[in-house]
């Protein structure tokens, strides 16, 4: 299975710290032609790097809002790190292309 990460920049700057949204586009295999949406790239509040949030569904329990992650590891917790790294690499490449385009 192959996939492409599509980056959509957060040009509005709202909410603060949100850099972009990302989607995973599947280009072959059983998921060919489908996409998984709901990833976001954020500057860390501490200023040390970036973070990726995963698709989630919100729900309420006794008036308290909670989130249920839609993409979770079956057994290997490192699986999420691989996707997180893939999204961050795609965003870094997007930034490089944007910098080259703006300097031309």
CORFENDA-V712875 format. One record per residue. N is the residue number from 1. NEAR is the number of other ideal C-beta (glycine too) atoms within 8 Angstrom. D_LAST is the distance of its C-alpha to the last C-alpha in whole Angstrom. Layout:
BEGIN
n = {N;N}
near = {NEAR;NEAR}
d_last = {D_LAST;D_LAST}
END
This chain:
BEGIN
n = {1;2;3;4;5;6;7;8;9;10;11;12;13;14;15;16;17;18;19;20;21;22;23;24;25;26;27;28;29;30;31;32;33;34;35;36;37;38;39;40;41;42;43;44;45;46;47;48;49;50;51;52;53;54;55;56;57;58;59;60;61;62;63;64;65;66;67;68;69;70;71;72;73;74;75;76;77;78;79;80;81;82;83;84;85;86;87;88;89;90;91;92;93;94;95;96;97;98;99;100;101;102;103;104}
near = {7;7;8;7;12;9;11;8;8;10;4;4;5;6;4;5;7;10;10;12;10;15;11;12;9;14;7;6;7;4;7;8;4;6;8;10;7;8;14;10;15;11;7;9;5;4;5;4;4;10;7;13;7;11;10;10;7;8;8;8;6;4;4;6;6;8;8;8;8;9;8;6;8;5;3;6;6;7;9;11;8;8;12;9;8;9;13;11;9;11;14;8;8;11;8;8;8;9;8;8;7;6;5;4}
d_last = {36;32;30;26;25;23;21;21;20;22;20;24;24;28;30;29;27;26;23;23;25;26;28;29;29;32;31;35;38;40;38;35;34;34;32;33;32;32;30;28;26;27;27;30;32;33;30;30;27;27;30;30;33;34;36;39;41;43;47;49;53;55;52;50;46;46;43;44;41;41;39;41;42;46;47;44;42;39;38;37;35;33;32;31;29;27;26;25;23;21;20;19;17;16;14;13;11;10;9;6;5;6;4;0}
END
